[in-house]
Structure formats: structure tokens, C-alpha cells
Amino acid sequence: HYGVPYQWGPNILMYNTDVFKEAPKSWNVVFEEMKLPDGKSNKGRVQAYDGPIHIADAANYLKFHKPELGIKDPYELNEDQYKAALDLLRTQRTLVGRYWH
């Protein structure tokens, strides 16, 4: 199988400068429950994309945060890697206050 991308765009981590005096250093603020610099949880304060391409975002995050999965390409996952990405997105669902597309 071969594919050629016909669209692309940057992945931008937007954040509220009233909450973050300095830019977040990791995407963990959208994938893991934690207290933000304002002392409040990120639960319900995260917005995320609601399309299937977000699986690749989760896989890219896991590539660096769980190297034992052996993810080389976030667009070509084996069954265990795919399951791990889906599990991460299921966990993220508890943090998301709004999905957008």
C-alpha cells in the first residue's frame, strides 16, 4: 500500500497565558491528569481534536514517553502500539472538556 499526503498542518499546543506564565514543555498537559501552574487540575480544561488523525498524535506522544513500545512511525503501528494509543486517548477523554474538528 502506498499513500501520498494531500494535506498537512502543524500540531499547535495552545495554552492560556493566565495559567501558564511559561509555555508548557510537554504535551503531557493534554494527555495526563495533573495540576496546572494555577494549582487547579487540568481535568475538564483540555480541548482536543475529534478526528482519527488524533490517534497519530497520541502515538507520537507515546513514542517519546513510552519508548518500550518501539514506535518508530506514528502512522504505522502494530497491534500493541495501536492499543496503547487508543488507551491513552480513552484516558484523555476524562480530561477533555470539549472536542473540536
Residue, then its C-alpha position, 0 to 999 in steps of 0.5 A: h500500500y502506498g499513500v501520498p499526503y494531500q494535506w498537512g498542518p502543524n500540531i499547535l499546543m495552545y495554552n492560556t497565558d493566565v495559567f501558564k506564565e511559561a509555555p508548557k514543555s510537554w504535551n503531557v498537559v493534554f494527555e495526563e491528569m495533573k495540576l496546572p501552574d494555577g494549582k487547579s487540575n487540568k481535568g475538564r480544561v483540555q480541548a482536543y481534536d475529534g478526528p482519527i488523525h488524533i490517534a497519530d498524535a497520541a502515538n507520537y506522544l507515546k513514542f517519546h514517553k513510552p519508548e518500550l513500545g518501539i514506535k518508530d512511525p506514528y502512522e504505522l503501528n502494530e497491534d500493541q502500539y495501536k492499543a496503547a494509543l487508543d488507551l491513552l486517548r480513552t484516558q484523555r477523554t476524562l480530561v477533555g472538556r470539549y472536542w473540536h474538528 
